[in-house]
Amino acid sequence: MQKFKYDREVFKIILMLLMVLDHIPYFISPYLADTFHLITRVVAVGFGYLVIEGLYYTHSKRKYLLRLTGWGVFMVIGNLVMNQFLKSEYQMSILGDNIFITLALGAFIVTLWNSDNRRNKFISFALLLIGCIPFLEGSYLLLPFMFITNLTYENVKRRDLSYLVLAVFFAILELSMSIPLINLSDWLSIYDGIAMNASSMFFILIIPMLHFYSGQQGKMGRKLKYLFYIFYPAHLWIIHLLANYMVN
């Protein structure tokens, strides 16, 4: 019996649906929001994986990098405009609500690293370290993930093991910082504390998702090429507008 596999477009749609769940805490209970936050740690890394895959197959890495950067700049402008219409509690972070910039930086780091120039490799690693400072959305996790994915892309066992090591690193780091802030006598407090302060390790759920991913372009691949680029800013702006005018 042939194993169930989904193509690239189905993978993107799954990630986009999960992404919506992570951005609707205004409309649901806090603990349901916690659950969604945990299971949606796969979204950023899922798109990070697809960017690395895109760099392997694109005809022009330069155009690919410019496309990601261009959409990042577009979203910066859009977020600035949106904030003119939003109450302070629903304001958007200019860089914190913009995964395009992080993906573009990750793609640039990997492109430099894959060159034969030793100076470029040094710059790449320096940018990786600097980029892990959390001033871009998810950069502290997404950039190392993309770097590891690039190094292990053609070896599934090495890839999965490397992801596991990264997950353990984040578990130790984040739990050590969050446990002192958690009321350990209340399991709801523990759950909420992990979801809000120590959730990065749950990106490891991407492993089973990748094992069901065929790596092939679907029949609608060309027509849906820009679906994520449009959907990502559109859904965030709509959610923030709805929250601004409907909540409270």
PECORKA-V230433 format. One record per helix or strand of 3 or more residues. SS is the DSSP state (@ for helix, = for strand). FROM is the first residue (numbers start at 1). LEN is the number of residues. If there is no record, write none. Layout:
{{SS	FROM	LEN} {SS	FROM	LEN}}
This chain:
{{@	8	15} {@	25	3} {@	30	10} {@	42	16} {@	61	23} {@	88	3} {@	99	15} {@	118	14} {@	139	14} {@	156	26} {@	187	11} {@	200	12} {@	227	20}}
